[in-house]
Amino acid sequence: MLFDIDGTLVTFTFDVQGTRKAILDVFTEAGLDAGGLSLASPTQQMMDSARSQLAAGSGSVDYPELRRRVYATLDRFEVES
């Protein structure tokens, strides 16, 4: 078993800012207001905002579909890194 705590064996280059921008784009495409969120917003805060908006009747999808789209976006960025 090997541990690479300091990143000397494997370099992981996950694009956090790009991922968050893509998630905000998913929200916009789903008819949600991403105005109160930024690239510094944690993913859970983004999802909570989306859930609240959807519960209030905003948006063009339901929460499970939005979550599927967000997870697909996260998966795409993880594979690319």
N, C-alpha and C positions, 0 to 999 in steps of 0.2 A: 504494500500500500504506500502510495506517495502523496504527500501534501505539498502543494505549490502555493503557499500562503503569500509569498512576495511577488508572484508572477514571473519567476525566472524561467519556467518551463513552458508556460502557455500565456499568451497575451489575449485578453478578452477586451474587445473594443465595442462595447454596447453603446449605441447612439441614444442617450437618454433624451436629449433635447429634440432630436428628430422623431423619436417615438412619441413624445408628448405632443408635438405639433401634429403628427399624424392622427393621434387620438382626438385632438380638438377638431381636426378636419372631419373625422367620422361623426362627431357630434353635430357639426354644421350641416353635413349632408343629411343627417337624420332630422333636421329642422329644430335643433336645440340651440339655445343661446349660450355661447362659450365666452361671452363678454366678461364675466366675473372671474374667469380662470386665466392662468398664464402658463408659460413654459416652466415656471418654478413650482406650479401646483402639483402636489403629490397625486399619483394616479388614483388613489382611493378617494381623495377629495373631488377629483373630476367625476368619478363614477357616482359618488353621493349626489353631486349636483345634477347629474343626468337623471338619476332615479327620482329626485324631487320634481324635476321639470316634467318628466313623463307621468308621474302620479298626479300632477296638476293639469294634465291634458295637453301638454305641449309635445311637439315632435310627431314624426310620421311612422315610428316603429314602436314596438313594445320593449320592455327592459331586457328580456332574454335575447331578443334579436340584436339589440344594441351591444349587449355584453359579448355575444358571439362575434360581432364585427370588431370590437375592441380587442378581444383575445386573438383573433386572426391577425390583427395589426401587430400586436406584441410578438406573436409567433414569427411573423415575417422578419421583424427586426432582430429577434434572437438568432434566427437561422443565418441572417446576413452578417452577424458579428463574429 
